[in-house]
Amino acid sequence: MRKAIGEARIISLVDALLADVSSAGLDHEGVYDLAYALATESDEREAVKLGIALLGLFDAEHHRDELMTFGRHDEFTLYAMTALRNTGGDATADLWALARQVRGWGRIHLVERLAQVSDPAVREWIVREGFRNDVATAYLAGTAAGCGDLAGLLAGTPDDELLDAAGEILTALTDEDGPVAGMSGYQEGRRAAELYLGHIEARTGGTGAGGAAAGGDGSAARPGAGELRHLLYVHALREYADEHWPELLPRCTEILARPLWAELATAALAGADDDAAFGRAVRACELLGIPTAGALRARLRADPYGAAHWYALMRQATPQDVDEILALAAEILPLAEIASGPGQDLGLGPARRPHRALDLVLQSLDAWPGHGWPLIAAGLASPVVRNRNLAIRALAAWDHATLPPEARTAVAAALRAEPDAGVRERLERLQEGGAGPIAPR
């Protein structure tokens, strides 16, 4: 039975099944025992989900500890959340506790539910922190802005934490092509953006319509190195204003032109401790026209598998330095280890960090035909499907008539060994003088 359940997708069956169980007049004790056993003893995830869902038919106080444990696993959070709500009391405290412990889809489900409660502490947590998740900020940005009254909070004197959250939320909302409604779904978006810009004006040396985040003497607080992210937030608002709020465009442009950003960006580029801070510094420097190639190369020598750093370095490659960048990649990436033979690998997990780093180099090489053959050769023989696809795309950009003999030999060998039908088709087209579209794998 558990094996049969494991082969089903419970999410598509659970509502109808629970309705049938509720109306069938079954022995309650027997149903409970089955539900508890499925949830706590099964080694099939779908069976565990069904068990948790069935436990939701009973008062959660009987198995609250178990539900709180299940809820900390993102795959089970939705089921645990639903089951926890079947209690004689208010489940808000339990749901909030779980929301602070998960970061993936579980947090998204929980925050969407918590946004419906009236507890001001919960709503403040959502707008300050709870919207952040490991899937995409956009999923909860609008929820946080609405339930947390972001515009109303910005009309006051926000502290550093709230102002940073505001910038992150507003930036996420500028993406109208994302998975959920962007700024167009937030009625007070323009007002919130204007108030946010006022605070940033005050912090960066202006008078600002939104009021200064002032120190004890009433003077505006100057942003520190950790607040370089506000440059990126204002840039995102400027891009959005260019199309939607032209009246805010001069204000954004003026903030971005202030000299302190260059000082902060240069300091952050040299002193960032973690990759996230370094990545922000690189993006800020690029916006300001500050060279970052030297810092990126140094960072990559320390950690050759920093995929985002390879992406940034390749993005700014020029005809004068592209060969130097590719030589560095060939030197510090373990190409022989990567070229272990084709497979159906998706490139996930820590063991595939070298392959993901190569991926970020290969995806730019179609812009540089005739360059990077050692990297392309390794990609052709990688177990990661996307590596092979991108190597084919890069090679397809070369002048087919002048392909070096080693490239023709490598393509023929790759074709003989290729296990994936789609990749094999593209290799065949490459042999004939072109490659088909690259599969998104």
C-alpha positions in Angstrom: 0.0 0.0 0.0 2.7 2.4 1.0 4.6 1.7 -2.3 1.4 2.4 -4.3 1.0 5.7 -2.4 4.6 6.6 -3.1 4.0 6.3 -6.8 1.1 8.8 -6.6 1.1 12.6 -6.4 -0.8 13.3 -3.2 -1.2 17.0 -3.9 -3.5 16.3 -6.8 -5.6 13.8 -4.8 -5.7 15.0 -1.2 -8.7 17.3 -1.2 -11.1 14.8 -2.7 -9.6 12.0 -0.6 -10.1 13.9 2.7 -13.6 14.8 1.7 -14.4 11.1 1.1 -12.8 10.0 4.3 -14.7 12.6 6.3 -18.0 11.5 4.8 -17.5 7.7 4.8 -18.3 7.1 8.4 -15.0 5.2 9.0 -13.8 4.2 12.4 -12.0 7.4 13.7 -9.5 5.5 15.8 -8.5 3.3 12.9 -8.1 6.3 10.5 -6.0 8.1 13.1 -3.7 5.1 13.6 -3.3 4.7 9.9 -2.6 8.4 9.4 0.0 8.5 12.3 1.7 5.4 11.0 2.0 6.8 7.4 3.3 10.1 8.7 5.9 8.7 11.1 6.9 5.3 9.8 6.8 5.5 6.0 9.9 5.8 3.9 7.9 7.2 0.9 7.5 11.0 0.9 4.1 10.9 -0.7 2.9 8.5 1.9 4.2 10.8 4.6 2.3 13.7 3.0 -0.9 11.7 3.0 -0.4 10.8 6.6 0.1 14.4 7.6 -3.0 15.4 5.6 -5.1 12.8 7.3 -3.8 13.9 10.7 -5.4 17.3 9.7 -8.8 15.7 10.2 -8.0 15.4 14.0 -7.3 18.0 16.7 -3.7 19.1 16.2 -3.1 19.1 19.9 -2.8 15.3 19.8 0.3 15.4 17.5 1.5 19.0 17.6 5.1 18.1 18.2 5.2 15.8 15.2 3.6 18.4 12.9 6.1 21.0 14.0 8.9 18.6 13.1 7.4 17.9 9.7 6.8 21.5 9.1 10.5 22.3 9.3 11.0 20.3 6.0 9.9 22.5 3.1 8.4 19.6 1.2 6.0 18.9 4.1 5.4 22.4 5.4 2.1 23.0 3.4 0.6 19.8 4.8 1.8 20.4 8.3 0.5 24.0 8.2 -3.0 22.8 7.1 -3.0 20.1 9.8 -1.9 22.6 12.5 -4.8 24.9 11.8 -7.2 22.1 12.9 -7.0 23.0 16.6 -9.4 24.4 19.1 -7.2 27.4 19.6 -5.3 29.9 17.5 -2.5 28.3 15.4 -0.8 31.6 14.6 2.0 31.2 17.1 2.9 27.7 15.7 2.7 28.9 12.1 4.9 31.9 12.8 7.4 29.7 14.6 7.6 27.5 11.6 7.9 30.4 9.2 11.0 31.6 11.0 12.6 28.1 10.5 12.1 27.5 6.8 13.3 29.4 3.8 11.9 27.7 0.7 8.4 27.1 -0.5 7.4 26.3 3.1 8.1 29.9 4.1 6.1 31.2 1.1 3.1 29.1 2.0 3.3 30.1 5.7 3.7 33.8 5.0 0.8 33.9 2.6 -1.3 32.4 5.4 0.2 34.6 8.2 -0.5 37.8 6.1 -4.2 37.2 6.7 -3.9 37.5 10.5 -4.3 40.8 12.3 -1.4 40.4 14.8 0.8 43.6 14.3 3.9 41.8 15.4 3.5 39.1 12.7 2.8 41.7 10.0 5.9 43.7 11.1 8.0 40.6 10.9 6.8 39.9 7.4 7.7 43.3 6.1 11.0 43.4 7.9 12.2 39.9 7.3 9.6 37.3 6.5 9.3 38.1 2.8 12.9 36.8 2.2 13.0 33.2 0.9 15.3 31.0 -1.1 13.0 30.7 -4.1 12.4 34.3 -5.2 11.9 37.5 -3.3 9.2 38.4 -5.7 6.8 35.7 -4.4 6.3 37.5 -1.1 7.3 41.1 -1.9 3.8 42.3 -2.7 2.4 40.4 0.2 4.8 42.1 2.6 4.3 45.5 1.1 0.5 45.2 1.5 0.0 43.4 4.8 2.9 45.3 6.4 1.8 48.7 5.2 5.2 49.5 3.8 4.2 53.0 2.5 2.8 53.9 6.0 6.0 52.7 7.7 8.2 54.7 5.2 6.1 57.8 6.0 7.6 57.7 9.5 11.3 57.4 10.4 12.4 53.8 9.4 15.4 52.3 11.0 18.2 50.7 9.0 16.7 47.2 9.0 13.3 48.5 7.7 14.8 50.8 5.1 16.9 47.9 3.7 13.8 45.7 3.6 11.9 48.4 1.8 14.6 48.7 -0.9 14.7 45.0 -1.4 10.9 44.7 -1.6 10.6 47.6 -4.0 13.3 46.2 -6.2 11.6 42.9 -6.4 8.3 44.6 -7.3 10.0 46.4 -10.3 10.0 43.0 -12.1 6.7 43.0 -13.8 7.6 39.8 -15.7 8.2 37.7 -12.6 6.1 34.8 -11.2 3.5 37.1 -9.4 2.2 40.6 -9.9 4.9 43.3 -9.5 4.5 47.0 -8.8 1.3 47.1 -10.8 -0.3 44.9 -8.1 0.7 47.2 -5.2 -1.5 50.3 -5.2 0.8 52.3 -3.0 3.9 51.4 -5.0 4.7 54.9 -6.3 4.1 56.5 -2.9 6.3 53.9 -1.2 9.1 54.4 -3.8 9.0 58.2 -3.4 9.2 58.0 0.4 12.1 55.5 0.1 13.9 57.8 -2.3 13.4 60.6 0.2 15.2 58.7 2.9 18.0 57.7 0.6 18.4 61.3 -0.5 18.7 62.4 3.1 21.3 59.6 3.9 23.4 60.5 0.9 23.6 64.2 1.5 20.4 65.7 0.2 17.4 67.2 2.0 14.9 64.5 0.8 11.1 64.8 0.8 10.8 61.6 2.8 12.7 62.9 5.8 16.2 62.0 7.1 17.0 58.9 9.0 18.6 61.2 11.5 21.1 60.8 14.3 20.6 62.1 17.8 21.5 65.6 16.7 18.9 65.6 13.9 21.6 65.1 11.2 21.1 62.6 8.4 22.8 59.2 9.0 25.4 58.5 6.4 25.3 55.1 4.8 28.1 52.7 5.7 29.8 50.1 3.5 27.1 47.6 4.3 24.5 49.8 2.7 25.9 49.8 -0.8 22.9 47.7 -1.7 20.8 50.9 -1.7 22.7 52.0 -4.8 21.4 48.8 -6.5 17.9 49.4 -5.2 17.8 52.9 -6.5 19.2 51.8 -9.8 16.3 49.2 -10.1 13.8 52.0 -9.3 15.4 54.2 -11.9 15.0 51.5 -14.5 11.3 51.1 -13.6 10.7 54.9 -13.4 12.2 55.3 -16.9 9.1 53.5 -18.2 6.4 54.0 -15.6 7.2 57.0 -13.3 9.0 59.6 -15.4 8.5 62.2 -12.7 10.8 60.2 -10.4 13.5 59.6 -13.0 15.5 62.9 -12.3 15.4 62.1 -8.6 16.8 58.6 -9.0 19.5 59.8 -11.4 20.6 62.5 -9.0 20.9 60.1 -6.1 22.9 57.7 -8.3 25.3 60.5 -9.3 26.4 61.2 -5.7 30.1 60.7 -5.1 29.9 58.7 -1.9 28.8 55.6 -3.9 32.2 55.3 -5.6 33.9 55.5 -2.2 31.6 52.8 -0.8 31.9 50.5 -3.8 35.7 50.7 -4.0 35.9 49.9 -0.3 33.5 47.0 -0.5 35.3 45.5 -3.6 38.6 45.4 -1.6 37.2 44.4 1.8 34.1 42.2 1.2 34.3 39.1 3.4 31.6 36.9 1.8 30.6 36.2 -1.8 27.3 38.0 -1.5 28.9 41.2 -0.4 31.6 40.9 -3.0 28.9 40.3 -5.7 27.1 43.5 -4.7 30.3 45.4 -4.8 31.0 44.1 -8.3 27.5 45.1 -9.6 27.8 48.5 -8.0 31.3 49.1 -9.5 30.0 48.1 -12.9 27.2 50.7 -12.6 29.7 53.3 -11.6 32.3 52.4 -14.3 34.9 51.2 -11.7 37.1 48.3 -13.1 36.6 45.0 -11.3 38.5 42.5 -13.5 41.5 42.5 -11.2 39.5 41.9 -8.1 37.5 39.2 -9.8 40.6 37.4 -11.0 42.1 37.5 -7.5 38.8 36.2 -6.0 38.7 33.3 -8.5 42.3 32.3 -7.8 41.2 31.9 -4.2 38.0 30.1 -5.1 38.0 28.8 -8.7 34.4 27.6 -8.5 32.8 31.0 -7.8 30.3 30.7 -10.7 28.9 34.2 -10.2 32.4 35.7 -10.5 33.1 33.9 -13.7 29.8 35.2 -15.0 30.8 38.8 -14.1 34.3 38.4 -15.5 33.0 37.0 -18.9 30.3 39.7 -19.0 32.9 42.4 -19.1 35.4 40.6 -21.4 36.9 42.6 -24.3 38.9 41.6 -27.4 42.0 42.8 -25.5 41.6 40.5 -22.5 39.2 37.7 -23.4 42.1 35.3 -24.1 43.7 36.1 -20.8 40.4 35.4 -19.0 40.0 32.1 -20.8 43.6 31.1 -20.1 42.9 31.7 -16.4 39.8 29.5 -16.6 41.8 26.7 -18.3 44.5 27.1 -15.7 42.5 26.9 -12.5 39.4 24.8 -13.4 40.0 21.0 -13.3 39.2 20.4 -17.0 40.5 16.8 -17.0 38.3 16.0 -14.0 35.3 17.7 -15.6 35.7 15.8 -18.9 34.9 12.4 -17.3 32.5 11.4 -20.0 28.9 12.2 -21.0 25.9 11.4 -18.8 22.5 12.7 -17.9 23.7 14.7 -14.9 21.9 18.0 -14.1 24.9 19.5 -12.4 23.5 19.8 -8.9 25.2 19.4 -5.6 28.6 20.5 -4.2 30.5 17.9 -6.3 29.4 19.7 -9.4 30.7 23.1 -8.5 33.6 22.9 -11.1 31.0 22.0 -13.8 28.8 25.0 -12.8 31.8 27.3 -13.0 32.6 26.0 -16.4 29.0 26.5 -17.4 29.2 30.2 -16.7 32.3 30.5 -19.0 30.8 28.4 -21.8 27.5 30.3 -21.9 29.4 33.4 -23.1 31.7 31.7 -25.6 29.3 31.9 -28.5 30.2 35.6 -28.5 33.8 34.8 -29.0 34.1 32.3 -31.9 37.6 30.9 -32.3 38.5 31.3 -28.6 38.4 28.9 -25.6 38.9 25.5 -27.3 40.3 23.7 -24.2 37.2 24.8 -22.2 34.8 23.7 -25.1 36.6 20.4 -25.3 36.0 19.7 -21.6 32.4 20.8 -21.9 31.8 18.3 -24.8 33.0 15.4 -22.5 31.2 16.6 -19.3 28.7 14.4 -17.6 26.5 17.5 -17.1 24.0 17.9 -20.0 24.0 21.7 -19.9 27.8 21.8 -20.2 27.6 19.8 -23.4 24.8 21.9 -24.8 26.7 25.1 -24.2 29.9 23.7 -25.6 28.0 22.8 -28.8 26.5 26.3 -28.9 29.9 27.9 -28.5 31.4 25.7 -31.2 28.5 26.4 -33.6 29.5 30.0 -33.6 32.9 29.2 -35.1 33.5 29.3 -38.8 32.7 25.7 -39.6 35.0 25.6 -42.6 38.0 26.4 -40.4 37.3 24.2 -37.4 40.7 22.8 -36.2 41.2 19.0 -36.7 41.1 18.4 -33.0 37.6 20.0 -32.8 36.2 17.8 -35.6 37.7 14.7 -33.9 36.3 15.7 -30.5 32.8 16.3 -32.0 32.8 12.9 -33.7 33.9 11.2 -30.5 31.3 13.0 -28.5 28.6 12.0 -31.0 29.6 8.3 -30.6 29.4 8.5 -26.8 26.3 10.8 -26.4 23.5 9.2 -24.3 21.0 12.1 -24.6 18.9 12.2 -27.8 18.6 16.0 -27.8 22.3 16.6 -27.4 23.0 13.9 -30.0 20.8 15.7 -32.5 22.6 19.0 -31.9 26.0 17.2 -32.4 24.8 15.9 -35.7 23.8 19.3 -36.8 27.1 20.7 -35.7 28.9 18.1 -37.8 26.7 19.3 -40.8 27.6 22.9 -40.2 25.1 24.3 -37.5 23.5 23.5 -34.2 19.9 23.5 -33.2 18.4 25.4 -30.2 20.0 24.7 -26.9 17.8 22.7 -24.5 17.3 24.5 -21.1 18.9 21.8 -19.0 
